[in-house]
Amino acid sequence: MREKIHPKYFNTTATCACGAVYEIGSSRENLRVDICSNCHPLFTGKQKLIDAEGRVQKFQKKYAGVTPVKKTAKKKKTTAKKTAGKK
């Protein structure tokens, strides 16, 4: 390994939102994670509904009171064609 190009390596703790604490090695001193193997549905077998609303429902809820603006078609100006006399 070359000197002075690698980050420092720490024996640190990773803390989950559920309260679980793990001792790991990392280039950061302290880590906080949202989900771990104690609370992840894949490992626990229990499904938690974190986001019950889908994307479409969120959009409809957000724009429920907004009325769309109708665009009016712009009329094109007609120009009189110059007719050239036929010979």
BAKELO-686371 format. One line per field, with one value per residue: residue in three letters; chain; x, y, z of N, C-alpha, C in turn. Coordinates in nm, 2 decimals, always signed. Example, Ala and Ser with C-alpha at 12.3 -4.5 7.8 and 13.67 -1.06 7.14 Angstrom:
2
residuo (ala;ser);
cadena (A;A);
n_u (+1.32;+1.28);
n_v (-0.57;-0.22);
n_w (+0.78;+0.71);
ca_u (+1.23;+1.37);
ca_v (-0.45;-0.11);
ca_w (+0.78;+0.71);
c_u (+1.32;+1.29);
c_v (-0.33;+0.00);
c_w (+0.78;+0.79);
***
This chain:
87
residuo (met;arg;glu;lys;ile;his;pro;lys;tyr;phe;asn;thr;thr;ala;thr;cys;ala;cys;gly;ala;val;tyr;glu;ile;gly;ser;ser;arg;glu;asn;leu;arg;val;asp;ile;cys;ser;asn;cys;his;pro;leu;phe;thr;gly;lys;gln;lys;leu;ile;asp;ala;glu;gly;arg;val;gln;lys;phe;gln;lys;lys;tyr;ala;gly;val;thr;pro;val;lys;lys;thr;ala;lys;lys;lys;lys;thr;thr;ala;lys;lys;thr;ala;gly;lys;lys);
cadena (A;A;A;A;A;A;A;A;A;A;A;A;A;A;A;A;A;A;A;A;A;A;A;A;A;A;A;A;A;A;A;A;A;A;A;A;A;A;A;A;A;A;A;A;A;A;A;A;A;A;A;A;A;A;A;A;A;A;A;A;A;A;A;A;A;A;A;A;A;A;A;A;A;A;A;A;A;A;A;A;A;A;A;A;A;A;A);
n_u (+0.08;+0.05;+0.18;+0.00;-0.22;-0.45;-0.76;-0.82;-0.88;-1.14;-1.25;-1.57;-1.90;-2.22;-2.53;-2.87;-3.20;-3.39;-3.27;-3.07;-2.73;-2.42;-2.09;-1.85;-1.61;-1.49;-1.44;-1.54;-1.62;-1.85;-2.16;-2.50;-2.79;-3.09;-3.22;-3.18;-3.06;-3.21;-3.45;-3.54;-3.77;-3.72;-3.54;-3.68;-3.93;-4.17;-4.39;-4.37;-4.56;-4.43;-4.46;-4.76;-4.91;-4.93;-4.75;-4.91;-5.14;-5.04;-4.98;-5.24;-5.36;-5.20;-5.26;-5.53;-5.71;-5.65;-5.74;-5.73;-5.58;-5.73;-5.61;-5.63;-5.68;-5.47;-5.56;-5.46;-5.34;-5.48;-5.34;-5.37;-5.34;-5.13;-5.22;-5.08;-5.11;-5.20;-5.03);
n_v (-0.12;+0.22;+0.51;+0.77;+0.81;+0.67;+0.67;+0.73;+0.45;+0.35;+0.18;+0.17;+0.26;+0.16;+0.30;+0.22;+0.34;+0.20;+0.14;-0.05;-0.13;-0.16;-0.28;-0.18;-0.16;+0.13;+0.42;+0.64;+0.80;+0.79;+0.63;+0.66;+0.48;+0.42;+0.18;-0.16;-0.50;-0.60;-0.47;-0.47;-0.58;-0.80;-0.96;-0.99;-1.09;-0.97;-0.74;-0.40;-0.11;+0.15;+0.36;+0.42;+0.55;+0.57;+0.69;+0.81;+0.87;+1.05;+1.26;+1.32;+1.41;+1.63;+1.81;+1.84;+2.06;+2.24;+2.40;+2.33;+2.54;+2.65;+2.65;+2.88;+2.86;+3.02;+3.25;+3.25;+3.51;+3.59;+3.65;+3.85;+3.71;+3.79;+3.81;+3.72;+3.84;+3.63;+3.55);
n_w (+0.00;-0.08;+0.09;+0.26;+0.09;+0.14;+0.31;+0.67;+0.88;+1.09;+1.39;+1.44;+1.55;+1.42;+1.42;+1.43;+1.33;+1.47;+1.71;+1.73;+1.77;+1.61;+1.59;+1.37;+1.10;+0.94;+0.72;+0.83;+1.14;+1.30;+1.23;+1.12;+1.05;+0.86;+0.84;+0.94;+0.98;+1.19;+1.18;+0.91;+0.67;+0.51;+0.65;+0.90;+0.84;+0.87;+0.74;+0.70;+0.65;+0.52;+0.34;+0.27;+0.07;-0.28;-0.57;-0.76;-0.61;-0.43;-0.60;-0.70;-0.46;-0.40;-0.61;-0.59;-0.54;-0.75;-1.04;-1.38;-1.63;-1.92;-2.24;-2.49;-2.84;-3.06;-3.31;-3.64;-3.84;-4.15;-4.45;-4.74;-5.05;-5.31;-5.64;-5.94;-6.26;-6.53;-6.83);
ca_u (+0.00;+0.12;+0.15;-0.06;-0.33;-0.57;-0.83;-0.80;-0.98;-1.18;-1.34;-1.67;-2.04;-2.33;-2.66;-2.99;-3.31;-3.47;-3.20;-2.97;-2.59;-2.33;-1.95;-1.80;-1.49;-1.53;-1.36;-1.61;-1.61;-1.99;-2.26;-2.64;-2.86;-3.23;-3.28;-3.08;-3.11;-3.31;-3.58;-3.57;-3.88;-3.66;-3.48;-3.77;-4.05;-4.28;-4.39;-4.41;-4.60;-4.36;-4.52;-4.89;-4.96;-4.85;-4.71;-5.03;-5.23;-4.97;-5.00;-5.38;-5.38;-5.13;-5.32;-5.68;-5.78;-5.60;-5.81;-5.64;-5.60;-5.75;-5.54;-5.71;-5.61;-5.44;-5.60;-5.36;-5.38;-5.47;-5.28;-5.42;-5.24;-5.12;-5.23;-5.01;-5.19;-5.15;-5.01);
ca_v (+0.00;+0.35;+0.59;+0.90;+0.82;+0.60;+0.74;+0.66;+0.34;+0.35;+0.09;+0.26;+0.20;+0.20;+0.31;+0.22;+0.41;+0.11;+0.14;-0.15;-0.08;-0.26;-0.23;-0.21;-0.08;+0.23;+0.54;+0.74;+0.77;+0.75;+0.61;+0.64;+0.42;+0.42;+0.04;-0.26;-0.64;-0.62;-0.41;-0.49;-0.68;-0.92;-1.05;-1.02;-1.16;-0.88;-0.63;-0.27;-0.01;+0.28;+0.46;+0.36;+0.62;+0.56;+0.81;+0.87;+0.92;+1.17;+1.36;+1.36;+1.48;+1.76;+1.90;+1.82;+2.19;+2.32;+2.38;+2.35;+2.66;+2.61;+2.73;+2.91;+2.85;+3.15;+3.25;+3.30;+3.61;+3.56;+3.76;+3.85;+3.67;+3.87;+3.73;+3.78;+3.82;+3.53;+3.60);
ca_w (+0.00;-0.08;+0.21;+0.25;-0.01;+0.18;+0.43;+0.80;+0.90;+1.23;+1.44;+1.48;+1.57;+1.34;+1.50;+1.35;+1.38;+1.56;+1.83;+1.73;+1.76;+1.56;+1.58;+1.24;+1.05;+0.84;+0.71;+0.90;+1.28;+1.35;+1.13;+1.16;+0.94;+0.88;+0.85;+0.96;+0.97;+1.30;+1.15;+0.77;+0.65;+0.45;+0.76;+1.01;+0.79;+0.90;+0.64;+0.76;+0.55;+0.55;+0.26;+0.23;-0.04;-0.40;-0.64;-0.82;-0.50;-0.37;-0.70;-0.70;-0.34;-0.40;-0.70;-0.59;-0.55;-0.86;-1.16;-1.50;-1.71;-2.05;-2.33;-2.61;-2.96;-3.12;-3.45;-3.73;-3.93;-4.29;-4.54;-4.87;-5.15;-5.43;-5.76;-6.05;-6.38;-6.62;-6.96);
c_u (+0.09;+0.08;+0.08;-0.16;-0.45;-0.63;-0.80;-0.91;-1.01;-1.26;-1.45;-1.80;-2.14;-2.46;-2.78;-3.10;-3.40;-3.40;-3.08;-2.83;-2.50;-2.19;-1.89;-1.67;-1.53;-1.43;-1.42;-1.62;-1.74;-2.08;-2.40;-2.71;-3.01;-3.29;-3.16;-3.14;-3.21;-3.45;-3.62;-3.67;-3.82;-3.61;-3.58;-3.89;-4.18;-4.28;-4.44;-4.45;-4.54;-4.43;-4.65;-4.95;-4.87;-4.82;-4.82;-5.12;-5.17;-4.99;-5.14;-5.41;-5.32;-5.20;-5.47;-5.76;-5.75;-5.69;-5.72;-5.68;-5.62;-5.68;-5.63;-5.63;-5.59;-5.48;-5.48;-5.42;-5.37;-5.42;-5.34;-5.31;-5.24;-5.13;-5.16;-5.10;-5.12;-5.14;-5.06);
c_v (+0.12;+0.43;+0.72;+0.92;+0.75;+0.68;+0.66;+0.56;+0.34;+0.23;+0.17;+0.18;+0.25;+0.19;+0.31;+0.30;+0.33;+0.10;+0.03;-0.08;-0.19;-0.20;-0.28;-0.13;+0.01;+0.34;+0.66;+0.70;+0.72;+0.74;+0.60;+0.59;+0.42;+0.28;-0.06;-0.40;-0.67;-0.57;-0.42;-0.60;-0.81;-1.02;-1.08;-1.10;-1.09;-0.77;-0.50;-0.18;+0.12;+0.39;+0.39;+0.42;+0.60;+0.69;+0.89;+0.93;+1.05;+1.29;+1.42;+1.45;+1.62;+1.86;+1.88;+1.95;+2.28;+2.29;+2.41;+2.47;+2.61;+2.70;+2.76;+2.91;+2.99;+3.14;+3.31;+3.41;+3.57;+3.68;+3.74;+3.81;+3.76;+3.78;+3.80;+3.75;+3.71;+3.58;+3.51);
c_w (+0.00;+0.04;+0.17;+0.14;+0.03;+0.30;+0.56;+0.82;+1.05;+1.26;+1.50;+1.51;+1.47;+1.42;+1.41;+1.41;+1.48;+1.70;+1.83;+1.70;+1.71;+1.56;+1.45;+1.21;+0.94;+0.83;+0.77;+1.05;+1.34;+1.23;+1.19;+1.03;+0.97;+0.90;+0.86;+0.95;+1.08;+1.26;+1.00;+0.75;+0.59;+0.55;+0.87;+0.96;+0.81;+0.80;+0.71;+0.64;+0.58;+0.47;+0.20;+0.10;-0.16;-0.46;-0.70;-0.72;-0.44;-0.47;-0.70;-0.57;-0.34;-0.49;-0.70;-0.60;-0.66;-0.98;-1.28;-1.58;-1.86;-2.15;-2.45;-2.73;-3.02;-3.27;-3.53;-3.82;-4.07;-4.37;-4.68;-4.97;-5.27;-5.55;-5.87;-6.18;-6.47;-6.76;-7.07);
***
